Amino acid sequence: MPLDSDIRETIEKVIEGDLAAPKVPRERLPRLKKTWKCDSAYDFLYGHRAGYYRGLAEGMVLERHRRQLVSDEDGEVFAITSAHAARLRRYFAYYKQRHTKK
């Protein structure tokens, strides 16, 4: 079963909006790491957003069709996110820990 076209468009718009959004200041990273007990803010934020897009689609399907995503729809959400993966990785690379030269 294909994903509704307006749901696809919504996910695309949200991704584009995320990529255009200002980044969280690096000074907040220690707090983020402590709160979420993660070692890598980059990995956490990238994974969080990818999960958010899936959750967005799932919520829309649940509200509209009263069911969860079926496998084909889940695959479509993954394909949409994957199509933007390189840009999302570049966006979140800002949060990668910088290695200092010795």
Secondary structure, 3 states (H helix, E strand, C coil): CCCCHHHHHHHHHHHHHHHHCCCCCHHHHHHHHHHHCCCCHHHHHHHHHHHHHHHHHHHHHHHHHCCCCCHHHHHHHHHHHHHCHHHHHHHHHHHCCCCCCC
